[in-house]
Amino acid sequence: MKYIIRSIKYFFYLMIVLCLILAIMVAAGFVDNNVSNMFVNGYDSLWQIALIMAVFALICNLLMDAN
């Protein structure tokens, strides 16, 4: 059970970092603040990014357990 909680914690940490990076890019004017223009697939990209981050969090958790 502690491994699932750790994976969820990693997922939220990664999503917070991603949101901070996007906020900095929008504030600097590198990207438009509209999600449809920011990503190629628009709002569908948000689900794809969340899935990739969940898999990455799971892999990080498994690698941490191997040590």
N, C-alpha and C positions, 0 to 999 in steps of 0.2 A: 504494500500500500504506500510506503514511503517513496518508492520509486515513481509511482504515478503522480504523487504530489510534487515531487521534484521536477518531473517533466512538465507539469502544468506551470510551475514557477518559472522554469526556463522559457517556456512559450511566452508568458507574459513579459518577462524581461526582454526577450527578442522583439516583441511587438512594440514595447515602449521605446526601445532604441530605434526601431524603424520609423516610428511616428516622430521622434525627435529629429532624425535625419531629414525626413520629408518636410517638417516644419521649418527647419533651417534653410532648406532649398527653396521653399516657397517664400520665406522672408527675404532671402537674398535675390529673388527674382529669377532663379534658374529654371523653375517650372511654374506652370499656371496653377492656380489654386482650385481649379475644377477637376474633379476626379476623372471625369470622362476624357479630358484632354491630357491629364497627367500620365495615364497608363494606356497602353495600346488597346486593351479589351475593355476599358472603362471600369464600371463597377464589378464586372465579372472577375477582374484581376484581384480584387480584394479577397475573394474566396480562395483564389489560387495562391496568393501570398500567404494567407493564413494556413493553408494546407502545407505549403513548403516549410513554414516556420514550425509547425507541429512536428513534421518529420525530422527537421533539424534538431528540435528540442529532444526528441526521442533518441536520436543518434548521440547527442551530447550526453544524455543520461546513461546510455549503454556504455559509452566510452569511459565515463567517470566511474561506473561500477566495475569495469575491468581492472582498474588500478587498485 
